[in-house]
Amino acid sequence: MPPATATPVRRVVGAGPTGLMLGCLLRHHGIQCTVIEQRDGIDPRTRAVMVHASGLETPFPYYVNVPQPDVEAVLAARFTTAGGRLLRGLRYTRHQQDEHGVTAETVTDGAPHTITLL
Ligand SMILES: Cc1cc2nc3c(=O)[nH]c(=O)nc-3n(C[C@H](O)[C@H](O)[C@H](O)COP(=O)(O)OP(=O)(O)OC[C@H]3O[C@@H](n4cnc5c(N)ncnc54)[C@H](O)[C@@H]3O)c2cc1C
């Protein structure tokens, strides 16, 4: 059984809206979090352009038109401001855990790396 840790830590692969939102929620609950993203920056391509009312958690009967890159920029800023660790330019391949913590194996520019995630 792994040793109990006083401060839980989470690793999230992918800094899309899902991963960044999850990172923000974890930080909101005081949980340390590292998000690993293979892209060097935010994907500028047009994809999601609207947020439905159900996603806003409000009773308003409309949706908000906002480009996905803008949403990701806001979430990334909020995540890092809240103390989250965002690592870009690293493609996650696998991780290992022992009594000292967790290391992730990543690839950047075709070269393998090992990073300590706590
Ligand atoms: C052309 C197009 C139009 C769309 N239009 C709409 C729309 O109008 N409305 C709507 O609601 N949705 C739309 N979508 C869907 C919307 O873009 C997705 O639902 C949304 O991007 C999903 O977010 P996500 O965070 O789950 O995944 P993604 O946005 O795919 O994010 C996943 C991230 O993980 C990273 N990643 C993956 N593997 C690794 C790895 N091994 N190591 C490190 N990083 C990794 C990727 O680089 C990526 O940045 C559209 C999609 C497309 C393609």
The ligand as a Gaussian input file, in Angstrom:
#p B3LYP/6-31G(d) Opt

LIG

0 1
 C      -13.751000      21.379000     -36.324000
 C      -14.355000      21.264000     -34.938000
 C      -15.435000      22.080000     -34.597000
 C      -16.011000      21.975000     -33.320000
 N      -17.070000      22.800000     -32.986000
 C      -17.637000      22.702000     -31.756000
 C      -18.714000      23.576000     -31.344000
 O      -19.164000      24.434000     -32.101000
 N      -19.237000      23.444000     -30.108000
 C      -18.749000      22.524000     -29.221000
 O      -19.243000      22.454000     -28.085000
 N      -17.696000      21.704000     -29.557000
 C      -17.145000      21.775000     -30.795000
 N      -16.100000      20.946000     -31.133000
 C      -15.641000      19.959000     -30.133000
 C      -14.711000      20.590000     -29.122000
 O      -13.613000      21.200000     -29.809000
 C      -14.248000      19.473000     -28.193000
 O      -15.400000      18.940000     -27.544000
 C      -13.265000      19.950000     -27.159000
 O      -12.048000      20.380000     -27.720000
 C      -12.948000      18.803000     -26.204000
 O      -12.103000      19.295000     -25.208000
 P      -11.116000      18.324000     -24.466000
 O      -10.334000      19.135000     -23.475000
 O      -11.870000      17.141000     -23.941000
 O      -10.171000      17.729000     -25.600000
 P       -9.114000      18.543000     -26.570000
 O       -9.587000      19.943000     -26.830000
 O       -8.917000      17.603000     -27.713000
 O       -7.849000      18.630000     -25.656000
 C       -7.033000      17.482000     -25.416000
 C       -5.605000      17.972000     -25.258000
 O       -4.795000      16.861000     -24.844000
 C       -3.555000      16.972000     -25.501000
 N       -2.942000      15.630000     -25.491000
 C       -3.456000      14.512000     -26.052000
 N       -2.641000      13.464000     -25.816000
 C       -1.589000      13.935000     -25.092000
 C       -0.399000      13.334000     -24.532000
 N       -0.135000      12.021000     -24.680000
 N        0.470000      14.109000     -23.839000
 C        0.209000      15.450000     -23.690000
 N       -0.887000      16.068000     -24.196000
 C       -1.787000      15.321000     -24.886000
 C       -3.892000      17.500000     -26.884000
 O       -2.787000      18.145000     -27.490000
 C       -5.007000      18.499000     -26.554000
 O       -4.526000      19.826000     -26.361000
 C      -15.505000      21.030000     -32.382000
 C      -14.400000      20.212000     -32.730000
 C      -13.825000      20.339000     -33.999000
 C      -12.639000      19.455000     -34.346000

